[in-house]
Each structure stands twice: as structure tokens, then as C-alpha cells.
């Protein structure tokens, strides 16, 4: 894997329009987040679950942690819904088990409303007491895409 460099930043900014400090945090709070990000790196990368933990511990929105990681040139890895993988599926060669028609209908409704976001995946998973990757597997099986990563990655 490699660093999140200037070319990557430019490419991402063409897809996602985020201000450098989307939560309007003080320099003191940004410094705290930078320190926590640096302490949470694994092999130079920031795991998604660690970013969520930083947001929770710092009392900030997740997008702020993602923006700091971008600023620091650190890639987010280990997406909790299976993104950032070469094969674009959290299941490797195994096909995910299809979920109930009720859950599929909920996913399709969210997609029709342009609300099939990362946050919605977690909400549906919690509602049905499933793992977010289970919901993501159904989304993949339906040929849909999740938008609006809570860390601002996509």
C-alpha cells in the first residue's frame, strides 16, 4: 500500500467537495485529532474502526477525523462495510448469503431516495441486528453502491 499523496488528494477533491476543516474545529482540537490519528496508525494506515473511535473519544463528527487523515496523507483502510478492497467485496470468493426480502426492500427504498449512505448501512444493520458487512453484501448482490462515507472517503 502507499501514502495518500497530492495526486490522490486532487483526484478525491474532484469527486468529493469537503472543506479542510469540515466541522469548524479549533486548532487545539485539530491538534488532538492529529495526535490520535498518528497514535492509531497500523503500518502507516488508519483503520476505519480506529477513526470512528477517535471521533467518539474526541467528541467530534467522523468526517473531521477523515479530513485530518487526508491532511496528514494517511489512507483509511479496513472499511467496516468492505470498501477499499481490490475485489470490492468483503467476502472474498465466497458469495454472501442473501438477506430477507424485507431488508432488500429497505435497501432498494433507500437507493431510490438517494439515501443509500454509509450511515444508512449501519442503521439498517442495527435495526435488523446484523453486521454492516452483511448489509453491504446484499447491496453488492443488488448491484447498488453506497455513498457518503462517514469519514469522507467516498
For each residue, the residues with C-beta under 8 A, 3 or more apart:
1: 43 44 45 75 77
2: 5 75
3: 44 73 74 75
4: 8 9 69 70 73 74 75
5: 2 8 9 73
6: 9 10
7: 10 11
8: 4 5 11 12
9: 4 5 6 12 13 70
10: 6 7 13 14
11: 7 8 14 15
12: 8 9 15 16 70
13: 9 10 16 17 18
14: 10 11
15: 11 12 154
16: 12 13 152 154
17: 13
18: 13 22 63 67 152
19: 22 67
20: 67 71
21: 24 25 30 64 67
22: 18 19 61 63 64 67 152
23: 60 61 63 64 67
24: 21
25: 21 29 30 33 60 64
26: 29 30
27: 30 31
28: 31 32
29: 25 26 32 33 58 60
30: 21 25 26 27 33 34 68
31: 27 28 34 35
32: 28 29 35 36 58
33: 25 29 30 36 37 54 58 60 64 65 68
34: 30 31 37 38 68 71 72
35: 31 32 38 39
36: 32 33 39 40 54 57 58
37: 33 34 40 41 46 51 54 65 68 69 72 74
38: 34 35 41 72
39: 35 36
40: 36 37 46 47 50 51 53 54
41: 37 38 44 45 46 74
42: 45 46 47 50 77
43: 1
44: 1 3 41 74
45: 1 41 42 74 75 76 77
46: 37 40 41 42 50 51 69 74 75 76 77
47: 40 42 50 51 76 77 78
48: 51 52 76 77 78 79 80 151
49: 52 53 78 80
50: 40 42 46 47 53 54
51: 37 40 46 47 48 54 55 62 65 66 69 76 151
52: 48 49 55 56 62 65 80 150 151
53: 40 49 50 56 57
54: 33 36 37 40 50 51 57 58 65
55: 51 52 58 60 61 62 64 65
56: 52 53 59
57: 36 53 54
58: 29 32 33 36 54 55 65
59: 56
60: 23 25 29 33 55 64 65
61: 22 23 55 64
62: 51 52 55 65 66 150 151
63: 18 22 23 66 67 150 151 152
64: 21 22 23 25 33 55 60 61 67 68
65: 33 37 51 52 54 55 58 60 62 68 69 151
66: 51 62 63 69 70 76 149 150 151 152 153
67: 18 19 20 21 22 23 63 64 70 71 152
68: 30 33 34 37 64 65 71 72
69: 4 37 46 51 65 66 72 74 75 76 151
70: 4 9 12 66 67 73 74 152
71: 20 34 67 68
72: 34 37 38 68 69
73: 3 4 5 70
74: 3 4 37 41 44 45 46 69 70
75: 1 2 3 4 45 46 69
76: 45 46 47 48 51 66 69 79 84 151 153
77: 1 42 45 46 47 48 84
78: 47 48 49 84
79: 48 76 82 83 84 85 149 153
80: 48 49 52 122 132 133
81: 90 118 121 122 132 133 135 136 146
82: 79 85 88 89 90 91 133 136 137 140
83: 79 88 136 146 149 153 154
84: 76 77 78 79 153
85: 79 82 88 89 90
86:
87: 92
88: 82 83 85 140
89: 82 85 92 96 137 140
90: 81 82 85 133 136 137
91: 82 94 95 96 133 137
92: 87 89
93:
94: 91
95: 91 141
96: 89 91 134 137 138 140 141
97: 134 137
98: 104 138 141
99: 103 104 128 130 134 135 137 138
100: 103 104
101: 104 105
102: 105 106
103: 99 100 106 107 124 128 130 135 138
104: 98 99 100 101 107 108 138 142
105: 101 102 108 109
106: 102 103 109 110 124
107: 103 104 110 111 116 124 135 138 139 142 144
108: 104 105 111 112 142 144
109: 105 106 112 113
110: 106 107 113 115 116 117 120 124
111: 107 108 114 115 116 142 144
112: 108 109
113: 109 110
114: 111 147
115: 110 111 120
116: 107 110 111 120 121 139 144 145 146 147
117: 110 120 121 146 147 148
118: 81 121 122 146 147 148 149 150
119: 122 123 148 150
120: 110 115 116 117 123 124 146
121: 81 116 117 118 124 125 132 135 136 139 146
122: 80 81 118 119 125 126 132
123: 119 120 126 127
124: 103 106 107 110 120 121 127 128 130 135
125: 121 122 128 129 130 131 132 134 135
126: 122 123 129
127: 123 124
128: 99 103 124 125 135
129: 125 126
130: 99 103 124 125 134 135
131: 125 134 135
132: 80 81 121 122 125 135 136
133: 80 81 82 90 91 136 137
134: 96 97 99 125 130 131 137 138
135: 81 99 103 107 121 124 125 128 130 131 132 138 139
136: 81 82 83 90 121 132 133 139 140 146
137: 82 89 90 91 96 97 99 133 134 140 141
138: 96 98 99 103 104 107 134 135 141 142
139: 107 116 121 135 136 142 144 145 146
140: 82 88 89 96 136 137 143 144
141: 95 96 98 137 138
142: 104 107 108 111 138 139
143: 140
144: 107 108 111 116 139 140
145: 116 139
146: 81 83 116 117 118 120 121 136 139 149 154
147: 114 116 117 118 154
148: 117 118 119 154
149: 66 79 83 118 146 152 153 154
150: 52 62 63 66 118 119
151: 48 51 52 62 63 65 66 69 76
152: 16 18 22 63 66 67 70 149
153: 66 76 79 83 84 149
154: 15 16 83 146 147 148 149
